[in-house]
């Protein structure tokens, strides 16, 4: 009759053998995705971190590796995601409204007051893990990266300075919040700079605070010709009874010295 020690050893060996067989089956199935690429990614124990942004409907996901070699890419809807396998995969998740790629992060925005993040995050994690395991390119060769702050020969000295400030002083802070800011135009007659905000910033109700206290103040300080900074996107719907909106309206009135029932609206974050 085998001793108790031998029985424990036999049970352990059986359990170990079963686990190894399961692991080998998993390795075989993952290898079919791309010649073992998925298995190698799994062995590296890819860890994705999710971080909140000022926009409660957007989360910033860090895959622990480079997302874009340079620049950023914005996918405000599924139709614009045709050039990116990862963006397409994320848009297949019910409740996702927009996707944004930064240098080392992916910002995913959801439709307000629909699916909670507790349900969406596991699906987003899974989609990103599957994509990186496949070894596919994050964007196709036909995709065009934004080069809005590239200084051209025909740019005036004022425009060149505005672009440099946006690129070196303002953009890093905006990207920390899961978005980006792009130069659109400068009206030399009125001194108005038009910008476009993307990612988590494109639907954030706190956008006016950032534009007035951050972007506009800095540009006006370094470029006296600038009189105002506005966002080009459509206005977002705001609840006038929202305490956050009330506080922002008060802030804008103090900044501009003007009082208006409509307040100041812009979709930037």
Secondary structure, 3 states (H helix, E strand, C coil): CCCHHHHHHHHHHHHHHHHHHHHHHHHHHHHCCCCCHHHHHHHCCCCCEEEECCCCCEEEEECCCCCCCCCCEEECCHHHHHHCHHHHHHHCCCCEEEEEECCCCEEEEECCCCCCHHHHHHHHHHHHHHHHHHCCCCCCCCCCCCCCCCCCCCCCHHHHHHHHHHHHHHHHHHHHCCEEEEEEEEECCCCEEEEEEEEHHHHCCCHHHHHHHHHHHHHHHHCCCCCEEEECCCCCCCCCCCHHHHHHHHHHHHHHCCCCCCCCCCCCC
